[in-house]
Amino acid sequence: MPQPLLYSAFVMNTASHILHGLWRRDDGQQLDFNALALWVELVKTLERGRFDVIFFADVHGVYGPPDASFRRPIKAGLQIPSNDPAVILSALASHTEHLGLAITSSIVQDHPFSFARKLSTLDHASQGRIAWNIVTNGLANGARNFGHDDLTPHDERYAWAEEYMEVVYKLWEGSWDDGALLADRTRGVHADPDKVHRINHRGPRYRVEGPHLVTPSPQRTPLLFQAGSSPAGMDFAARHAEAVFLMAPAPALAAQAIAAIRARLTAYGRAADAIKFFQGLSFIIGSTEAEVARRDRELDEAIDHEAMISHLGGVMGIDLEVDALDRPIDTLHTEGAQSLLDWVRASVHGRVPTVRDIGLLASRSSRVSGTPEGIADQLAVWQAAGIAGINVINAVIPGSYIEFIEHLMPVLRRRGLAATGYQPGSLRRKLFGHDRLQAPHPAAAWRGAFSTSHPP
């Protein structure tokens, strides 16, 4: 029997996330994204269905280059308006017991001191179920929203991220020693001051004195997701990530990306299985092939393809609205998501890929269509390529997940491709068998580093 796959619900606190235009359908409730009740009911449904994680995407700006109009994203609801998922996470934690809670946050949008405090608080509130998707920021508008003149060049963003990680690791892992919290009512000693430390970080971008204001949470450092597929992104993943999110257009291409990152793991002394890879997929499920074909056509007709191209152009910082659809992508220059262009190049054979291919790739390449048995066969192929988890993209909320749970999960369980229950403990323990990061991960090096008995 195969190992069970992990299942994550890929969502965003907005009306239109990945498959654009579907907020217009009568069977979707994502127009109610402002309502906390929508998300509370969704996480309850996901936990009943034995999903492992709810994974919130996020943005901190509008898509497009500096001189682009915002009219199309606003008209299409293309991730605007968009709410801050961190604000609702504690409420979702209170309505679940096992479901992992992952949020996306960019190094641009939050100072590492306040961010570390926020996630430690959430990890306490959820009893160790918080994950962080580390983003370096690919949005020019997002950079300007936080006072920068323009988007930082691609590889420089990863150098920035390295310092950001050092600061939060020092706070999460080094500022409080194990056993510092005493809560001794008799002696009137809440914590041992000799075991709580300033971090005195001084770097190119940040000066943080410390100490961390929150005691060590169940995981100390939250579970770490990352999604970069450029060479710099893969190096960063090999050093820091525990889970990597892929949007590969085919299992063979996922296998190539996985091999490239695993080859880098040894340079950092990490084991080849130190990272679990999650593939983003959407699903069309039918009881017959005829029903599957019909539902495929209906979805194609409902998708706003112009918004799809606008979204992907915005990710790359290119105004694809005014570019000819047949323009070769090799003429495009971007400091944005360069890995997306690499996926397009790898998926088009026998000709030069064009802007039109970007939209086609986005709307169909991540889709798995079939009967439950047929989809299980396809997921087994993804697993054989090295995929450990599926990030399930929705067409509608909550219907896409209800359908997945009711019609597909029973078959996946019979095939050994889905677990029948939850393991106890923190999210990291559920996925890796331990609560806290261990050497040689760079975070672990800071644990005890500021103690007088273990000087840095």
N, C-alpha and C positions, 0 to 999 in steps of 0.2 A: 504494500500500500504506500502511496506517496505521502509526504508530509502535508498537513493541511496548509492551504494558503491563508494569508491574512487579508482582511477586508476592511477598507477604509471608505467612508462616504465623503466624496470631494464636493464641498459646498462653498458658498460665499454669501455673506449677509447683504444680498443685492437681488434685484429681479432677474438679471441676465448675466450669467457667469461664463460658461464655456460654449454651450450650444445656444446661439443667440436667436431671439425672436420667439422663443417658446413660451414666454410669459403671456403671449396672446391666447394660448390654448385654454379652453374652459376647464380642463382636468388638472391644471396646475395651481398651486397656492403660493407660488413664490412672489406674487405681487404683494403678499402680506408679510414680506420679510421684516418690516418694522415691528411686528408683533412677537413678543417673547414667546407667546403660547405656541407659535408655529415651530420654533426650535425646540422647545421643551417636549412637545409631542413627537418631533422627529427623533430626538435622542432616545426617548423611551422606546420607539419603534425599532431603532437600530440595535438597542441592547436586547430587546426581545428576540431579534433576529440574529443575535450573536455576531454583529459587526465588532471589529476590534477598535476602530478609531473613527471619530468624525474629524475631518481635516478641513479647516477653514482657510481658504485663500484670502488675500487682502491686497489692496492697493492704497497708495497715499497720494495719488494724482490722477489726472485724466490722460488717456492715451493720446499719443501724437507728438510730432516735433514742435519746436517753439512757435513756428508761424502757422500751425495748423488750426483750423476752426474746430471748436468743440461741438458744433451743431449736430454732427452725425452721432457721436457717442451719447449725447444727451437725448436726442430724439429716439435712439434705439434702446436706451436704458443700458448701454454697454458699460456695466460695472460703475455706473453713476445714476442715482445715488447709491452710496455704499457705506454701510455702518461698520463700526469698530467691533470685531468679534470678541476681543478680550473683555469687553464690558459685560458680555452675557455669559462668559464661560463659568463663572462661579455658580450662576443659577443652573446651568446645565449639569454641573458637577453634583448639585444637590438633588437632582432627579435621576441620577444614574449611580451605579456602584462599580461597574467594570469598564465601561467604555472609555477609551483614551480620548483626550481632548487636545487637538493640535491646532495651533494658530501660526499664521504667517506674520512675521514682523521684519522690516528692513532695518539695516544698520543706520539708515538715514533718519528714520522717523522717531526714534526714541533714544535718549542718552543711555549709555549702558548701565549707569547706576540706577536710574529709575526703572529701566526695563528689568534688570536683575531682581529688584524688589518686587515688581509686579508678578513675575513668573514664580518666584519663591512663594508669594502669598497664594497664588492659584494652585501651586503644587501641594501646599498644606491643605487648602480648602477641598481639593479633590482626592486627598490621601495618595498622592503620587501618580496622578494620571495625566500630567501635562507634557506636551511635546511642542517643540519650536521648529518651524520651518524657516531656516536662515536665508534671508534674501539680501542681496547686495544693492538692489535698486536698478531697474532698467528704464525708468520713466523720467523724461526730461522735466515734465511738469512737476513730478514728485520732488525732484531735486530743488527746483525753484521754490516750491512750497515751504522748504526748510532753509531758505536763505542762500542757496548755492546759485551761482550764475548759470551753470549748465550741468549736464550729466558728466560725472566723473568718468574718465576713460575706463574701459572694461577691466583691464588687468589691475589698474590702480584701485578699483573698488574691492578687489580681493585682498590687496595689501591692507586697505582700511579695515576690512572684515577681520583680518588676523589680529589687529590690535583690539578691535571690539571684543573678539572672543577671549583674548587674554584678560581684559578687564572683568568680564562677567565670570570667567573661570576663577579669577582671584577672589571675587566676592562670594560666589556660590561654594567654592571648594576650600578656600584658604582662610577666609576672614574669621570663621568660627571653627574651633577645634571640636572634635567629638568629645562629648562629655562636658561642654562648656555650660549648657543649660542645666541648672540644679533645681530651681523652683523649691527651695528648702524653706518651708514656712517656719520651722523651729528656729533656725539660725538667722532667718531674714535675709538669705542670700539667694537672689534670683538666678544669677549667672556668675561664673568665675571670671573676673576681669583679666586674669592672666591667660585665659584661653580665647579671648576675643581680640582681634587684631585690626589695626589699620593696614591697608594694602599699599598705600603711598605709590600708586601708579603714576608714572610720568612718561608720556609717549608723544609721538608726533601730533596726535589729535586730541588726546584726553589726559586730564589730570584728575585723578580720583583718590581722595585720601582714605575713605572708609571710616569705620568698619561697615560691613553689610548690616542693614537694619533688621533683617529677618533671620531667625535661627535656621539651621540646616533643615530643609524639607525632606520628605521621604526619598526623593531622588537626588537631592542637592542640585545637580544640573539636570534640567528637563531632557527628555529624550530628544535627540537632535536629527531633524530632517534637513535635506538640502536637495536642490533641483538643478544646479548648474551642470551643463554638459560640454561647455567649452574646455580647452586644455586647462585654463586657470581654474575653472569650476570643478573639474575632476580632481585636480591636485588638492583643492580645498576640501572636497568631499572625502578624499582618501585620508586626510589628516583629521577631520573633525566629525564627519557624519556617521550616524548609526543606521539611518535609513535614507535612501535616495529615491526621489520621485522621477520617473521617466515618462515621456510621451512618445515612445518609439512607434513608428508606423508599421513595424512588423517584428515578429519574434527574433529573426536573424539580426536585425539592427539593434534590438535590445541586448542581444548576446554580445555584440561588438562593444557597446557602451559599457556593459558590465565587466567585460574582460579588460577594457582600458582602465577602469577605476580599480579593479582588483590588482592589476599589475602595479599600480602605484602604492597599494597598501603596504607592501613589503618595505618600501623606502621609509615608512614611518613606524616600522616594527609591528604593524598590526596584522592580525590573521586574515586570511582570505575570506572568511565568513563573518568578519566584523561588521559588515554592512548588509542590511536587507533591502532589496530593490523592489519598489512598488511601481507597477505600470498603470497609467491612467487609461481606462476603457469605459465606453458607454455601451449599453446593451439594448438590443431589440429581441424580445423573447416572444415566441409563438408556439402554439401547439402543433402546427403543421408548417411545412415549407411555404405553402401558399399564403398562410397568415403572416409569416415572417416577411415575405416579399411585399405584401400589401402594407404592412406597418413600416417597412423601410421606405417605401415610396411616400407614405404620408409624412414621415419625419423629414424627408428631403424637401417636400413641398412647404413644410411649416417653418423650416430654418430660414433666418434672415442672412443670406449669403453675403450681402454687401457688408453687414455688420461683422461677419466672420473675418472678412478680408481687412476691414478697418481695424478690428481688434489686433490682428496679427501684425499689421503694419505699425500700429501704435506700440506694441511690445518692442518692435525693432527701432522705434523712433523715426519711422518713415511714413510720409503721407501717401498711402497707397490709394487714397480716394482719387487723386489726380494723375496717378501713374497709369499708363496703358496696361491692360491686363496681360498683354503678350510681351511685356518688357522682361528681358532675361534677368534673373535674380542676381547674376554675377555683376551686374551694373549697380547694384544697391550697396550703399555703405551705411553701416550702422554701428553704434556703440551699445546697442540694446542686446536683445537675446540672439546672439550669433549662432547658438546651437540650433535654433529653429531653421535657419538657412541650411545648416549641415544636414538636418533631417530631410529637407526638401530635396537637396541634391542627391542624397542617398536613395530616395524613393522613386526618382524619375530616371528611366533608362532609355538610352538611344536618342536623346535629344537634350537640348539645353532647357532646364526648368525655368518657368516664368512666374510672374506674380499670380496668374490664375491658378497655378499649381499650389500656391500657399493656401488659398481658400479651399480647394478641393481636398488637400491633405488634412486641413483642420476639421472639415465637416465629416469625413468618412474614415480616415485612417485609424482613429481610435475606437471605431465602432465594431462590436462583435454581435452578429446576428445569427439566430438559429433557434432550434428547439432546445429545451433544457439539456438534453443529452448531447446535442451537437455543440452547444456552448461549453459544456464540461470538457468535451474533446479538445476544443480550441484553448481553453485555459490550461489544460495539461501540456499543450505545446508551449505556451508562454512559460509555464513552470520549468519545463525542460531547458528553456533558454536562460534560466537563472533567476526568474522572477519569483520573489517570495510573497508578494502581496499585490492586491488589485485596488487601485484608487478608483472607486465607482463614480463615474460622471453621470449626473442626472439630466434627463430631459425636462421632467417636472418634479416638483416637491409637493407632497411626499411620495407620489405615485410610483416613481421609478424605483424607489427603495422598497416599497411594499411589494411590488411585483417581483423584484429580485429575491426578496426574503421568502415570499410565498411559493413562487414557481421554480426558482433556480436553486436556492439553498438546500432543499431536500435532496436533490440529485447530487449536488456537490458533496453533501455529507455521505451519501451512499458510496460515492466514488473515492472518499478519503481526501477530497480537496477542500473541505471545510471542517472546522472543529465542531464538536458537539456541545462544548461548554467552555467556560472561562477558567483559566488558571488564577489562583489568588495572588494578591499583592499589587505592586506598582506596575505601571505600564512597561517600564524597562524589565521588570521581573517576568511579566507575561511574555515578552518578546525574546529576552536574552537570558533569563534565569537569575538575575541579580538586580538589586535596587540601584546601585551607584556605578558610575563609570569606573573602569579599572585600567591600570597601566597595561599597555603603553599609551593610552589615550592622553592627549596633552592636558586635559582638565584634571586628571588624577594627580599630575605632578604638583599641583598647587595645594593639595590637601595636606595640612600640617606644615606648609612651607614657611609660614610666618611665626610659628611657635619658636620659643627660645631654645627648645631641645632639638628642633629641626630647622635651622636657619636656611633661608633661600640660597 
